[in-house]
Amino acid sequence: METIDSTRERRAKILQELTLSSKVHVSDLSEKFKVSEVTIRKDLNELKKRHLLTRTRGGAIRLPETNIGNDTTISDKQLHHYREKRSIGKLGASLINENETILLDSGTTTLEIAKNLHDFQKLTIITNAINIAIELLKYKRFSVIMLGGHLRETSHSTVGPLAESTLKIFYCDKLFLGVDSFNLEKGVSTPNIEEANINQTMMSMAKETIAVFDSSKFNKRSFAFIAPVSKISTVVTDEGIPSEIKMQLKQMGIKVHVANVR
């Protein structure tokens, strides 16, 4: 009898096949994975439901590029608003308590949090970002858990069913969520569907979600919806936050921490 883990692994490999070839066929996948065509169709239909591929007659094709908006490479992102991100990272790190289990989303601002953990002796840190995991290893005293999955070149992050299934075995005290777009009416969003999916899973496994982002992200909207603003407990940003948004967030019961860049 097939296990849940073997099903997840096969579906992850199907998505990997789509990164190598723009189209897959049911018959080929059935032969490759030594399962029935009925099983493969179930896999493809489930992946379609999760917005990870498009079904076609006899198979599936990969989704069109989802970098609608501003899905730029992480090296490019590091060049923008660096002083703000550095200050936000320091302030965000101050919200952590000793012995906590924290979840660091991928991103240039969450990377700055990873660079400011010198005062802590014992933390468990889960991340889906390779560059953040490497930064954390420099401390030589934290328990660092790296999520597996499909590696995205632009963000240096792992996404997909494998990463999401691994996440579901952990309960975290705090999630530090990197934000591409923040809109009071439309919620929090990102250019990439897979990033949105794993962000949703992260939020479901954390007691508290802390959104960390520079003020240029306000009043923006990206392609893939993550969550309404009401699901966020704390916002850490810089002095460029519009005063009316700051007031509305506080009225919603959301804590607002503003980093002094100067």
C-alpha positions as CSV (number, residue, x, y, z in Angstrom):
1,M,0.0,0.0,0.0
2,E,1.3,3.4,-1.0
3,T,2.4,5.7,1.8
4,I,1.7,9.5,2.1
5,D,5.4,10.1,2.0
6,S,5.9,8.2,-1.3
7,T,3.0,10.1,-2.8
8,R,4.4,13.5,-1.8
9,E,7.8,12.5,-3.1
10,R,6.4,11.4,-6.5
11,R,4.4,14.6,-6.9
12,A,7.5,16.6,-6.0
13,K,9.4,14.7,-8.7
14,I,6.7,15.3,-11.2
15,L,7.0,19.1,-10.6
16,Q,10.8,18.7,-11.0
17,E,10.2,17.0,-14.4
18,L,8.2,20.1,-15.4
19,T,11.1,22.3,-14.6
20,L,13.2,20.3,-17.0
21,S,10.6,20.0,-19.7
22,S,7.6,22.2,-20.4
23,K,5.3,19.2,-20.7
24,V,4.8,15.8,-19.2
25,H,2.7,12.8,-20.3
26,V,0.6,10.5,-18.2
27,S,2.0,7.4,-19.9
28,D,5.6,8.4,-19.5
29,L,5.2,9.3,-15.8
30,S,3.4,6.0,-15.2
31,E,6.3,4.1,-16.7
32,K,8.9,6.2,-14.9
33,F,7.4,5.9,-11.4
34,K,6.1,2.3,-11.8
35,V,2.5,3.3,-10.9
36,S,-0.8,3.1,-12.8
37,E,-2.0,5.9,-15.1
38,V,-5.0,6.4,-12.8
39,T,-2.6,7.2,-10.0
40,I,-0.7,9.7,-12.2
41,R,-3.9,11.4,-13.2
42,K,-4.8,11.8,-9.5
43,D,-1.3,13.3,-8.9
44,L,-1.7,15.8,-11.8
45,N,-5.2,16.7,-10.7
46,E,-4.1,17.4,-7.1
47,L,-1.2,19.5,-8.3
48,K,-3.6,21.4,-10.6
49,K,-5.8,22.1,-7.6
50,R,-2.8,23.6,-5.8
51,H,-2.1,25.8,-8.8
52,L,1.3,24.2,-9.5
53,L,0.6,23.1,-13.1
54,T,-1.9,23.2,-16.0
55,R,-3.7,20.0,-17.0
56,T,-3.8,19.0,-20.7
57,R,-5.2,16.0,-22.5
58,G,-2.9,13.1,-21.7
59,G,-0.7,15.1,-19.4
60,A,0.2,18.5,-18.0
61,I,2.3,21.6,-18.8
62,R,4.1,23.9,-16.4
63,L,2.5,27.2,-15.5
64,P,3.6,30.3,-17.3
65,E,6.2,32.3,-15.5
66,T,4.6,33.8,-12.4
67,N,7.0,36.7,-11.9
68,I,4.2,39.2,-12.6
69,G,5.0,42.2,-10.6
70,N,8.5,42.3,-9.3
71,D,9.9,38.8,-8.8
72,T,13.5,40.0,-9.1
73,T,16.6,38.1,-8.1
74,I,17.8,38.3,-4.5
75,S,21.0,39.9,-5.5
76,D,19.1,42.7,-7.2
77,K,16.8,43.1,-4.2
78,Q,19.7,43.6,-1.9
79,L,20.6,46.7,-3.8
80,H,17.3,48.4,-3.0
81,H,16.5,50.1,0.3
82,Y,19.5,48.5,2.0
83,R,19.7,50.9,4.9
84,E,16.0,50.5,5.7
85,K,16.3,46.7,5.5
86,R,19.3,46.6,7.8
87,S,17.5,48.7,10.4
88,I,14.4,46.6,10.1
89,G,16.4,43.5,10.5
90,K,18.0,44.7,13.8
91,L,14.6,45.7,15.2
92,G,13.0,42.5,14.1
93,A,15.7,40.4,15.9
94,S,14.9,42.3,19.1
95,L,11.4,40.7,19.1
96,I,12.9,37.2,19.5
97,N,13.2,35.6,23.0
98,E,15.8,33.1,24.1
99,N,14.9,29.4,23.5
100,E,12.2,30.2,20.9
101,T,11.6,28.3,17.7
102,I,11.4,30.8,14.9
103,L,10.7,30.5,11.2
104,L,12.5,32.8,8.8
105,D,11.0,33.2,5.4
106,S,13.3,33.9,2.4
107,G,14.1,37.4,1.5
108,T,16.7,40.2,1.9
109,T,15.0,41.7,5.0
110,T,14.7,38.4,6.8
111,L,18.4,37.8,6.0
112,E,19.1,41.0,8.0
113,I,17.4,39.4,11.0
114,A,19.6,36.4,10.6
115,K,22.6,38.7,10.8
116,N,21.5,40.2,14.2
117,L,21.2,37.2,16.5
118,H,24.5,37.6,18.4
119,D,22.8,38.1,21.7
120,F,21.2,34.7,21.7
121,Q,22.6,31.4,22.9
122,K,19.8,28.9,22.1
123,L,17.4,29.2,19.3
124,T,15.8,26.7,16.9
125,I,15.5,28.3,13.5
126,I,13.6,26.9,10.5
127,T,14.1,28.4,7.1
128,N,13.5,27.7,3.4
129,A,16.3,30.1,2.3
130,I,19.7,28.7,1.5
131,N,21.5,32.0,2.0
132,I,19.9,32.5,5.4
133,A,20.8,28.9,6.5
134,I,24.4,29.6,5.6
135,E,24.4,32.9,7.5
136,L,23.0,31.1,10.6
137,L,25.8,28.5,10.5
138,K,28.2,31.3,11.4
139,Y,26.9,31.3,15.0
140,K,27.9,27.7,15.6
141,R,25.3,27.3,18.4
142,F,21.8,27.4,17.0
143,S,19.7,24.4,15.8
144,V,19.1,25.2,12.2
145,I,16.5,23.3,10.1
146,M,16.6,23.7,6.3
147,L,13.4,22.8,4.4
148,G,13.8,20.7,1.3
149,G,12.0,21.1,-1.9
150,H,12.4,22.7,-5.3
151,L,15.0,25.4,-5.3
152,R,14.0,28.8,-6.9
153,E,16.9,30.5,-8.5
154,T,15.6,34.0,-8.1
155,S,15.0,33.8,-4.3
156,H,17.5,31.1,-3.2
157,S,14.5,29.5,-1.5
158,T,12.9,26.0,-1.5
159,V,9.2,25.7,-2.3
160,G,6.7,23.0,-3.4
161,P,5.1,20.0,-1.8
162,L,8.2,18.6,-0.1
163,A,8.9,21.9,1.7
164,E,5.3,22.3,2.7
165,S,4.9,18.8,4.0
166,T,8.1,19.1,6.1
167,L,6.9,22.4,7.6
168,K,3.7,20.7,8.8
169,I,5.6,18.7,11.5
170,F,6.8,21.8,13.3
171,Y,5.1,24.3,15.5
172,C,6.9,27.7,15.8
173,D,6.7,30.6,18.2
174,K,7.2,33.3,15.6
175,L,7.3,33.6,11.8
176,F,9.2,36.4,10.3
177,L,7.5,36.9,6.9
178,G,9.2,38.8,4.1
179,V,6.6,40.8,2.2
180,D,6.7,41.9,-1.5
181,S,3.3,43.7,-1.4
182,F,1.2,45.0,1.4
183,N,-2.3,46.3,0.9
184,L,-4.9,46.9,3.6
185,E,-7.8,45.9,1.3
186,K,-6.1,43.2,-0.9
187,G,-3.9,41.7,1.8
188,V,-0.3,40.4,1.6
189,S,0.9,39.1,-1.8
190,T,3.9,37.9,-3.7
191,P,4.7,37.6,-7.4
192,N,5.2,33.8,-7.3
193,I,2.4,31.2,-6.7
194,E,4.7,28.6,-5.0
195,E,6.1,31.2,-2.7
196,A,2.5,32.2,-1.7
197,N,1.7,28.5,-1.0
198,I,4.6,28.0,1.3
199,N,4.0,31.3,3.0
200,Q,0.4,30.2,3.8
201,T,1.7,27.0,5.3
202,M,4.3,28.9,7.4
203,M,1.5,31.1,8.8
204,S,-0.6,28.1,9.7
205,M,2.3,26.6,11.7
206,A,3.3,29.7,13.7
207,K,1.7,31.2,16.8
208,E,2.6,34.7,15.7
209,T,3.2,36.2,12.2
210,I,5.5,39.2,12.1
211,A,5.7,40.9,8.7
212,V,9.0,42.6,8.0
213,F,9.4,44.9,5.0
214,D,10.5,48.4,4.0
215,S,7.9,51.1,3.4
216,S,8.1,50.9,-0.4
217,K,5.9,47.7,-0.2
218,F,2.8,49.6,1.1
219,N,-0.2,50.0,-1.2
220,K,1.2,47.4,-3.6
221,R,-0.4,44.3,-5.0
222,S,1.3,41.3,-6.5
223,F,0.1,38.3,-8.5
224,A,-0.4,35.6,-5.8
225,F,-2.4,36.2,-2.7
226,I,-1.0,35.0,0.7
227,A,-3.3,36.2,3.4
228,P,-5.5,39.1,4.6
229,V,-3.7,41.7,6.7
230,S,-5.8,40.6,9.7
231,K,-3.8,37.4,9.9
232,I,-0.7,39.3,10.7
233,S,0.0,40.2,14.4
234,T,2.9,42.6,14.0
235,V,4.4,44.8,11.3
236,V,8.1,45.9,11.4
237,T,8.9,48.6,8.8
238,D,10.6,51.9,8.5
239,E,9.7,55.6,8.9
240,G,8.3,55.8,5.5
241,I,5.1,54.1,6.6
242,P,2.1,56.3,5.6
243,S,0.6,57.8,8.8
244,E,-3.0,56.7,7.9
245,I,-1.9,53.1,7.4
246,K,-0.1,53.1,10.7
247,M,-3.2,54.3,12.4
248,Q,-5.5,51.8,10.7
249,L,-3.1,48.9,11.6
250,K,-3.2,49.9,15.2
251,Q,-7.0,50.2,15.1
252,M,-7.0,46.6,13.8
253,G,-5.0,45.5,16.8
254,I,-1.9,44.9,14.8
255,K,1.4,46.0,16.5
256,V,3.5,48.4,14.5
257,H,7.3,48.7,15.1
258,V,9.1,51.5,13.1
259,A,12.8,51.3,12.6
260,N,14.8,54.5,12.8
261,V,17.0,54.4,9.7
262,R,18.9,57.5,10.6
